[in-house]
Amino acid sequence: MPNPTLVERDLTRDEMTRMRDGLATRRGDDTLLTRAQGRRSMILEVGDRFIGCVSGLDQGDWFYITDIWLEPSFRNKDLGAPLLGRLERSVSQAGRHQFYTWCASDHTTAFFQRQGYHPFCHLGSYVAPHTRQTGLRKFLVD
């Protein structure tokens, strides 16, 4: 299997659909999907095949990470951290050093905490009964 490569570009409509379909098949909603201008994305590809991404929105002094997703066969292969890190560096070079996201699963919350994110809020039954959202944030320094 060829090595995945990171590409900074906008998601295509088909890639956005594939990501949303993939997220919909997961148990629990790990992200809050939002459409707005100022979206930045880091795409992971094998050849020309889209296998994952991290995406978010510029919001004032903050960057809101709305989505992180990998094809199931590429999960747990140490690809998520470099994918997120590459987006963080790109956003930071553009002048934003504050990041936040919302997670609805323990494994996604743990992933972001391993990347240096800290909880700032816990909301119970926010999206649906018996679910919770955890807000996490990270400050990058130059």
C-alpha positions as CSV (number, residue, x, y, z in Angstrom):
1,M,0.0,0.0,0.0
2,P,1.5,3.4,-1.0
3,N,2.2,5.9,1.8
4,P,-0.5,8.7,2.3
5,T,0.5,12.2,1.5
6,L,-0.8,15.4,3.1
7,V,-2.3,18.1,0.8
8,E,-3.6,21.5,1.9
9,R,-6.6,22.4,-0.3
10,D,-10.3,22.8,-0.2
11,L,-12.5,19.7,0.1
12,T,-14.3,18.9,-3.1
13,R,-18.1,18.5,-2.9
14,D,-17.7,14.7,-3.3
15,E,-15.1,14.6,-0.6
16,M,-17.3,16.6,1.8
17,T,-20.2,14.2,1.0
18,R,-17.9,11.2,1.6
19,M,-16.7,12.6,4.9
20,R,-20.2,13.3,6.1
21,D,-21.4,9.9,5.1
22,G,-18.5,8.4,6.9
23,L,-19.1,10.4,10.0
24,A,-22.8,9.4,9.9
25,T,-21.9,5.8,10.0
26,R,-19.9,6.2,13.3
27,R,-21.5,5.5,16.6
28,G,-22.2,9.0,18.1
29,D,-21.6,12.3,16.4
30,D,-17.9,13.3,16.8
31,T,-18.2,16.6,15.1
32,L,-20.4,19.6,14.5
33,L,-20.5,20.1,10.7
34,T,-20.8,23.7,9.6
35,R,-20.6,25.4,6.3
36,A,-19.1,28.9,6.2
37,Q,-16.5,31.0,4.4
38,G,-13.1,30.9,5.8
39,R,-12.8,27.1,5.8
40,R,-9.4,25.6,5.8
41,S,-8.7,21.9,5.2
42,M,-5.9,19.5,5.2
43,I,-6.5,16.5,3.0
44,L,-4.9,13.0,3.3
45,E,-4.6,11.1,0.0
46,V,-3.1,7.9,-1.3
47,G,-2.4,8.7,-4.9
48,D,-5.5,10.5,-6.0
49,R,-7.7,8.8,-3.5
50,F,-9.2,10.9,-0.6
51,I,-8.7,8.9,2.6
52,G,-9.2,11.6,5.3
53,C,-9.1,15.2,6.3
54,V,-9.2,17.7,9.1
55,S,-11.2,20.9,8.4
56,G,-12.3,24.0,10.2
57,L,-13.3,27.6,10.2
58,D,-11.5,30.9,10.8
59,Q,-13.5,32.6,13.6
60,G,-11.9,35.9,14.6
61,D,-8.8,35.2,16.7
62,W,-9.8,31.5,16.9
63,F,-9.8,28.5,14.6
64,Y,-12.7,26.1,15.0
65,I,-11.9,22.5,14.1
66,T,-15.2,21.2,12.8
67,D,-14.2,17.9,11.3
68,I,-11.5,15.2,11.5
69,W,-12.1,12.0,9.7
70,L,-10.1,9.0,8.3
71,E,-11.3,6.1,6.2
72,P,-11.7,3.1,8.6
73,S,-8.9,1.1,7.1
74,F,-6.4,4.0,7.8
75,R,-7.4,4.6,11.4
76,N,-5.0,3.7,14.3
77,K,-2.0,4.0,12.0
78,D,-0.6,7.3,13.5
79,L,-2.0,9.5,10.7
80,G,-4.4,11.6,12.7
81,A,-1.8,13.5,14.8
82,P,0.3,14.6,11.8
83,L,-2.8,15.5,9.9
84,L,-4.1,17.8,12.7
85,G,-0.6,19.1,13.4
86,R,-0.1,20.1,9.8
87,L,-3.4,22.1,9.8
88,E,-2.4,23.7,13.1
89,R,0.9,24.9,11.8
90,S,-0.7,26.2,8.6
91,V,-3.3,28.1,10.6
92,S,-0.7,29.4,13.1
93,Q,1.5,30.7,10.2
94,A,-1.5,32.6,9.0
95,G,-1.7,34.3,12.4
96,R,-4.3,32.3,14.4
97,H,-2.9,30.6,17.5
98,Q,-6.0,29.6,19.4
99,F,-7.9,26.4,18.4
100,Y,-11.1,24.8,19.7
101,T,-13.3,21.9,18.9
102,W,-16.3,19.9,20.2
103,C,-16.2,16.1,20.7
104,A,-19.0,13.7,21.5
105,S,-17.0,10.6,22.1
106,D,-14.4,9.5,24.6
107,H,-12.0,8.3,21.9
108,T,-12.1,11.6,20.0
109,T,-11.8,13.6,23.2
110,A,-8.8,11.5,24.2
111,F,-7.2,12.0,20.8
112,F,-7.4,15.8,21.1
113,Q,-6.1,15.7,24.6
114,R,-3.1,13.7,23.4
115,Q,-2.5,16.5,21.0
116,G,-2.4,19.1,23.8
117,Y,-6.0,20.2,23.9
118,H,-7.7,20.9,27.2
119,P,-11.4,20.7,28.1
120,F,-13.1,24.0,28.7
121,C,-16.8,22.9,28.8
122,H,-18.9,19.7,29.2
123,L,-22.5,19.8,27.9
124,G,-24.7,16.8,28.8
125,S,-27.6,15.8,26.4
126,Y,-26.7,18.7,24.1
127,V,-27.1,17.1,20.7
128,A,-29.5,14.3,21.6
129,P,-30.6,12.5,24.8
130,H,-27.8,10.6,26.6
131,T,-25.1,12.3,24.6
132,R,-22.6,14.9,25.7
133,Q,-20.3,17.4,24.1
134,T,-16.9,18.3,25.4
135,G,-15.3,21.5,24.3
136,L,-11.5,21.4,24.0
137,R,-9.1,24.2,23.2
138,K,-5.4,24.7,22.5
139,F,-3.1,27.7,22.5
140,L,-0.1,27.6,20.2
141,V,2.8,30.0,21.0
142,D,5.3,31.2,18.5
